[in-house]
Amino acid sequence: MIRRFLLRHSDKFISQWLILLLDLLIVLVTAPVAFWIVYNLRADQLVVTKIVQYSLGAVVAYLIGSLISKSYRGVIRHTSLEDALNVVLGAFIGLVVLIVLNILIDKTKVFFDIRLPFALLFLHNFFSTFVLILFRLVTKLTYYRLLKPRVIGNNTVIYGAGELGILTKNVLLNDSKMNARIVAYLEDNPNKIKKRIQGIEVYDSRGFNSEMIQSQKVSTLVLAIERLDADRRTQIVETCLENQVVIRQAPPMDAWINGQISSQQIRQVKIEDLLQRAPLELNKTHIKKYFGDKTALVSGAAGSIGGEIVKQLVINEVKKVVILDHAETPVFDLRQALAAIGTTFCEVCDEIISVTDQVGLKEVFEKHHPDVVFHAAALKHVPLMERHPKAAFNTNVIGTRLVAELAGQFQVEKFVLVSTDKAVRPTNVMGASKRLAEMYIKALHDANKYSTKYIVTRFGNVLGSNGSVIPTFRKQIENGGPIRVTHPEITRYFMTIPEACQLVLEAGVMGGGGETYIFDMGEPVKIVDLAKKMIALSGMRLDTDISIEFSGLRPGEKLYEELWHGDEKQLGTYHDKIMIAETSTASLSEIDDVVDRLSDFCQTQSNEKLSESLLDFSNQIIPAELRET
């Protein structure tokens, strides 16, 4: 019955004034105990009179201490070290008040002639403080002991026995909906291993295996550690997935809400978490310094990459950022996201325009006079561009040439092209158009036509970008499957959106012009393995709950992507995650001529002929019909 009552009212708290009344009652009750000890358990009329007088004074004194320290405002069943310290502070203030009151009584003889010994005051302070804290701890322990049956069956292990791990444990236990019973901590620090923290054993994380999971009947693991090596994280997650253990992630300390962590912030681990590598160490100081007095224009700003570049520029306090995109609703959504971030130090402007609109683009440059241009506008979906090569050519090549030429005409300091690994030895229209865009930017810089420094950045797939494989798989899982993979051996490089965009900014700062920057993408990932992990992370079983189907490679799709052309020389930079591809290309006049001829093809030739010509030229084969006669 008591347990049923507690469960029904587990989200309600005792009034703070009732707690204050109970605290004062404890002070009142412990006063005679101190008297009996000091006066050798003698209770004559004089002592009884002193007890009554002292008890009244003690209640007043401790009331003052409680009001000042606010010790009565803590939720008893959530009592923490901070609550205990508030009780100690309140009792100490009460003791000081009693000492002062005792001295005044001795001088004025208001109540009685004999001053109370200080030993009595200190003894009562000790007793009352002890009982006040004990009262809270016993109440907390009793509450959870009575509710203990509800947590059986959801044994939880916390990876990390530091401050974050301990606080995570408290959050899990204090939330009845989490249904958690903490059975162990896992720790890498040898100084903590084999010790107990708040009654919970700390184990060596290297001993977390199937045997431990079975012996402890572990059903959930919570990652509550600020820094965890990517390989170690992968090992832990693989062990959990093999043993059907749910994996959750506690937020880092700087992500807490109002300085407190809530159970809603302890989320289930996503596939994006497993593909992330060690955090990049970028020199944010010189990034902020460079962009602090600049106006930056970002084309394709409503896309995944462009939008994140805009956010990073705002975070790094650029003077002004111009959002340029033809998609109205995504621009609106981006403005809303920026408002949530806060744009106090940055002026934000938007321009709804296509990068193929030469007149409109010129008006934008005349209006804003940007110092730096990040060109992220592109059509990127490979199968779709196979069916629409003219659109891919117009946006990815003609649009790039228009923006790059205007950047030079308006003396922009730096122009940064966002490219893709699909531009390396392209086998599809999208990759061929991006390869041609790269070649044009490199040739434009080498021609010394303008003072603008032209830079190319090239990287692979970004996690969670619009239309990428992970959101697609996630939708397929939500719909009950099957997950469709084109080929069992297909692999891809992956990078997080913030990581990619931070590196783009870094390249923009360090670039002296003419470089093609390539980012370290780590090891390629098998798409079928990624699908299997996503199924496991969703709590489903492969082939039992959801299946994987192979649909065959799509037109223009490669089994694996490359980051380097075979003839490119790799050069290092001061950042070990950023390298330079030393490459050569045709002259600007040659590329300009081919682009013009391909532009004519868009008007006169079929999609198939345009696609063929694009692929030939991007692989440095100039078709006979495009050559000078």
N, C-alpha and C positions, 0 to 999 in steps of 0.2 A: 504493500500500500504506500509506504514512504517513498520507495523507488518510483512508483507510478506517479506520485505527486511531483517528485523532482523532475521527472521526464516531461511532464505536462507544463511545468513552470520553469524549465531550464533556461529560458531566455529572459527571465525576470530577475530583478535584483532587489535585495533588502534596502529599505530606505536608509539613507546616510544618517538621518537623525536617530533612527533606532540603533544603528551601530554606535553612535556617539553616546546614547543612553546606556548601552551595554558596557562600553568602555568605562564610563564613570561609575557604573555599578561594580566593576572589577576593582577600580581604585578604592571604592568604599569598603569592599569586602576584604581587601588585602591589608588595609590599615590596622585592624585589630591584631592580625598575625604578627606584624612588625612590632607592635606594642608588647605582645605577650613574650616575644623572644627577648626584647631589650630589658623588660622588667621581670625577667625570670619567671614568666608565666603567672605573675601575680596580678590579680584583677580586683583590687580594693576600690573603694568609692572614688578616691582621688584619681586613680588610673582610668577608671571608667569615664570620669568627667573629661579627662585629657583626651581619651579616645574619641568621644563625641565631638569635642571642640576641634581636634586635629582633623578628623574625618571630613567635617564640613569645610575646613580650610583647604584640605587636600583636593576635594572635589572641585572647588572653585579654581585652585591653582592648575589642576590638570585639564580643566575645561578651557582655560586660557591657552595652555600649551597645545591642546588638540585643535582649537580654532586657528591658531597661528600655523601649525604644521600641516593642517588638513588631513590628519591621519585617519579620520573617520570616513573619508570620501572614497577610499579604496574598495573595490569589489572583493569581498572576503574570499570567495571561491577561486579568485584569480590572484591571490596574494603573492607578491614577488619580493625580491630583496629591497626594491625601492619602497614598497609599502612598509616593510619591517623597519627600514631606516627612518621613515616618517613617524612611526610609533616611538622609536627611540628618541627622536628629536622632540616630539611632543612631551614625552615623559621628562626629558632633561629640562625643557622650559618650565614645566610644572615644578621640578625640584628647585630651580633657581627662584621661582616665585615663593615657594615655601621657605627657603632659606632667608630671603629678604623679609618675609612676613614674620618669621621666627625671631629675627633680630629686632624688628620693630616692636614686637610683643614684649621682648625682654626689656627693652628700653622704656616702654610706656606702661607695662604691667596692665594691659587692657583686659586680658582674659584670666590670666593666672600668674602667680608670682615666680614660678620656676620655668626657666627656658628649657625647651625640649632638646635632648642631645642630638647632635648632627648624625650620630650613628643611626638613630631612628629614621631620620629623613632619607638617608642613603639606602638603608635596608628596605624601607617601603618603596623607594624608587626602583630598586632591583626587583622586588617581588612583583610590583605592578607591571613593570616593563615585560618581565618574563611571562606573566600570565596573559597580558594583552597579545603578545606575539603567539604564545601557545594556543590561545583561543582561536586566532585566525588560521593557524596551520592545522589544528585539529578539525576545524570546520571544513577547510578545503579538502583534507584527506578523507573525512567522513563522506563528503559529497561525492567524491570520485569513487570511493570504495562502494558506495551504494549503487552507483551507476556502472560499476565495472562490468557486469554482464553484457552491456551493450557494445563493448569494444572487443570482445573475444571474436576471433575469426578474421581480423584485419591487421595482422602483425606487420608493423612498419619498421624499416631500417632507415636511419638518417645518415647520409654520407656527409660528414663534417661535424666535428665535436667542438667547433669554435663558437663564438657569440651567435652567429647566424644559425647554426645548428641547434643550439640550446633554445633560442627564441622560436625557431620553427617547431621544435618539440612542444613548447608551451601552447603555441597557436593550435596545433593539431589536437592536443588533449583538451583544450578549452572549447573546441567546436564539436558539439555532439554529432553534427551532420557529417563530419569527416570520418567518424567511426574508426579511429586509429588507436592502436595499442603499440607503443614504442618498445621494441624488444632489444635494440642495439644501436650503437653509433659505429660508423666506419671512419677510420682516420688514417692519414698518411704520416702524421707527425709521431715519431717513435716515443716522444716524451708523454704522449697521452694514451698510448696503447696499453691495454690491460688495467686501466684505471676505471673508476666508476664516477659518472657525473650525474648528480641527482638520482642516484640509485640505478643508473643504466650503464651496462658494461660497454667499454670502448674496445672495438676489435680492429685488428690490422686490416686495412682495406684490401690488401693482396690476398687475404684469406676468404674473400667473398666469392663463393663458388656454389655449385649445385648442392654440395653436401651441406653447407651452412644454410642455404635457402630451405632445404628439406627439414633439417633438424630444428630450425627456428620457425618453420612454417611461414616464411616471409611471403606476403602477398603484395607489398608496396615498398618501393625505395624512393626516398626523397633526396634529391641533390641539393644540399644546403652548404655550398662551398663557393667562395668568391672566385677563386682561380683554380681551374682543373685542366690539366694537360689534355689536349684533344685526343691523343691516343689512349690515355687512361679512361677518359669519358667513354670512348668507343668500346673498350674492353668491358667496362661496367654495364653498359647498355646491352651489349651482346649477351652477357651472362643473364641479364634480366629477361631479354627476349626469348632466350632458349628455355627459360624456366617459367614463362608466363607470369612474370612479376611486373606489375604496373609501375611505370617510372614517372615521377613528378619532379618539378623544378621549383625551388624557392627563389624569389626574386632577389637580386643583389641589394645591399643595404641602401644604396642611393635611389632605389625604386620604391621604397616603402611609402605608403600613403600617410601623410601627417606624422612621419616618424614612427609609424606602427605598421607591422605586417599583418595582413588579414588572410584568412584561409582561401579567399577567392583569388589571391595572388599566387598561391601555390598551384601552378598549372601543370597539366600533363605535358610531358616532353614531346616535341614535334620533330619531324624528320630534319627540319632546318637546323635544329640544335646539334644534330649528329654530324652534319656536313660542315659545320663551322670549324675553322682551325684556330690556332692560338690568336688572341687579339692583336691587331696591328698596332705598332707603336709609331704613330705619326707625329711629326713636329707641328703641333697645333699652334704654337706660338708664332712661327714664321708664316703659317697659312693665314692666321688672323692679321698679322702685320701686313702681308701682301695685299689682301682683299679689303683691308679697313678703309681705304680711300678710293675704292674702285666701284665702277658701275659694271655689273655683269649681266649679259644677255644669255638666256638659256633657251635654245630652240627645242621643240619637242618636250617642253617643260611639263606637260600633263601626263607624260608616260612614266613608266616605273623608274627608269634611270634619270630622266630629266627632272622629275619631281623630287627625287632624293638629292640631286645636285642642288636644286633650289633650296631645299631644307638645310643642307650642309652649309651653303653660302650664308643663309640667315643665321644659323648657329654660330658661324665664324664671323658674324657682324660685318658683312659686306655693306658698303655705303648704300648701294641701290641694286636691286635685282629686277630684271625685266623678264616676265613670264611670256613666252611666245609659243602659241600652239593654235591649231585650227579647231580643236575639239572643245566645245563650250562647256559641257557638263564636267569633264575632268578638270578643267581650269578652275571652275567654281569649287569643286571638291578640294583642290590644292589650296585655294585661298582660305577655305575653312580650316584646313590642317595647319596652315601657317598662323592663322589667328590663335589656334590652340597653343602653338609653340611660343608665340609672342614675337613681334617684329619691332620692338622699341628702338633698336639701334639700326634698323634697316628700312629703307623706303621700298615698297613692293608695287610694281606696275604690271599690268597684263595687256597683251596684244593678241586678239583673236585673228590669226592670219596663217595662211599656208606658206611653207618655205618655197613654193614654186611661184608665188605672187611677187614678181620683180618690183612692180611699182609700189605695192604695199610694204615690202621689205625696206625699200629705200626710204619711205616715209618714217618707218620705225627707227632706222639708223639716224636719220636727220633729227628726230624728236629726242632720242635718248643718248646718242653719242657714247655707246658702250666702250669700256676699256678692255674688257675680256669677253669673248664669245665661247660658250660651250655648245657645240652643235650635236645634239642628241636626237634630232628629228630623223626618223627613219621608218620605213615599212619593213617589218622583221619576220613575219610568219612565213616559213619556208614553203609549205604546200600551197598556201594562198597566193604567194608571189609567183609560183610556177604557172598559175592560171592567169595571172595579171602582171606580166613582165613590164608592160608599159608604165603601169603605176609605180612599180619598183624602181624603174629607171628614172622616171620624172622626179620622184621624191628623193631617192638615195643618191642620185648622181647630179641631175640638174639642180635640185634644191641645195645640195652641198656646194656646187659651183657658185650659185647665186649668193648664198650667205658668205662664202669665203671671199668672193670678189668685193662685195660690199664692205666686209671687214677691212680689206686692204684699202679701198677707196676712202673710208672714213678713219683711217689710221688707228685702227684697233691695235692694242699692244700685243695681244695673244689670241689666237684662234685654236681651239682644241676640238678635234673631231673624235667622237665616240664611235669606235669600230668594234668588230666582232671576230672571233676565231673562224667564223664561217667564210671570212675573206681570204683565208689561207688555202691555196689550191682549191678554189671553189668548184662545186659540182652542181650548184643550183643558182637560180636567178638572184635570189636575195644575196647570197655570198658574193656573186660576181659583181653586183651593183655596189656593194660595200668595198670590194677590192678596187674597183675603178675609182671610187670616191677617195680611198687611201692614196692611190697613185696620183690623182689630181692634186691633192693637198701637198704631197711631197714635191711634185713638180712645180707647183706654184711657189713654194718656198725657195726651191733651188734656183728659180728664175730671177730671184731678187727684184720682182716687179713692184713689191710694196715693202714698207718698213715692218709690217706685221710679222710676228713670229708664228709660223704655222706648225701645229703639233698634232700627232695622231696617237690615240690610246686604243689598245686592242686587248680584249679579254673575252672569256667564255660566258657560259650561261649564268644568269643571276637568279638566286633563289627567290621564288615567289613573285617574279615579274609577270606582267599580264600575259596570259596564255601559255606560260611555261609549264613544264611537265608536272611539277609538284601540285599546284592548284588543280590541274586536270585530274591527276590520280586521286586527289582528295575528294573531288566531286564524284568520281566513279565509285569510290569506297562508300561514300554517303548514300549513293543510289543502289548499293548492294552488289556492285560489280557487274561484269568482270572488269579488271584493270587491263587495258590494252597497251601492249608494248610492241613496237614494230619488229624488233629482232632480239634474240636472246643474248647476242654478243655486243650490242650497241653500248657505247660508253660516252660520257660527256664530262666536261669540266664544270665545276660549280663554284660560285662565290656569292656572298650575301650582297644585297643591294647597297647597304651603307658602306660596306668594305670597298666595293667597286667604286663608289662615288667619292669616297675619301681619297682613294688612290688617283682618281681623275683630277681632283683638286691639287693633290701633291704634285702630279705631273705638270699641271698648269703652272704651278709656282716654279718648279725646277727647270722647266723646258726653256731652252735657249733658241729653239726654232729648228725645224727640219727633222726632229726625232720621231721615231715610232716607238712609243713606250708599250711594253708588254708586261702584264702583271703575273706574278707567280700564282698559279691556280691550284697548286698542290697536285695530288694524284687524281686521275680521271675515275669516275664512278660508273659502275655497271648499272644501267637503268633497271634491269630486272631485279638486281639486289636492292636497289632503292625501293622498288615496288613491294618487295617482300617485307622490308623493314616497316614501311608505312602500314601494311596490313597488320603486322604484329603490334605496332604502337597504337593501332585503333582497337586493340583488344580482340581481334579476329584471328582465325586460323586459316592458313593457306589451303586451298582446295576443299576445306570443310565449310567455312563461312563465305569465302570469296575466292575467285580463281583469277589466274593470269592468262590472257590470250595473246598470241603473237600474230600480228596482222601483216607483217612484211614491210620492208623499207618503202617509204613514200618516195615519190618522184623527187630527185635531187638530194635525197638524204644520204649521209655518209655513216658508216659504222662508227667512226671515231673522228673527233675534231683535232686539229693541230693549231698550235699557237705561232709556229715559225714556218716561213718559207724555207725551202732547202738551201737557197743561196744567201740567206740572211745571216750575217755575223752577229753573235750575241755579245753585247757589252754591258758591264755592270754600272750601277749608279751608287750614290751614297745610301740608298735605301735597298736592303736586300730583297724586298718583295717587288721591286721595280727594275726592269732591265730595258735595254735599248736594242732594237733590231736595226742594224746598219744595212740599209737596203738601197738599191739603185732603181731608177725607173726611166721611162722615156721622157723626152723634153716636154715642156708645157705646150709648145706649139703642136707637137704630134698628138698629145692627149686631147688638147682642145679640138683638134681637127676630127679625131675619132668620136669624141662626144657629140660634136655637131652632126656628124654623119649618122650616128646612132639615133640622135634626136629626129633626123629626117626619116629614119627607118620607122620610128614610132608612128609617123603619119602615113607611110606608104607600104610597109611590109607587115607580114603576119606576126602574130605572137611567137610562133615557133621559130621564125627566122631571126627575130630580135633576140630571143633567148639564146639561140645558137651563137650569134655574133657577140653577145655579151660575154658568154662563157669563153669563147675563143680569145677575145681581147684580154679579159681579166687573167687568163693564163699565158699572157704575153705572146699570143698568136694573133696577128692582125689579118683578118680575112681579106681575100683578094679584092672583093667588091668595096672594101673600105679604104684600100690603098689609093694613093695619088696616081692618076693616070698620066 
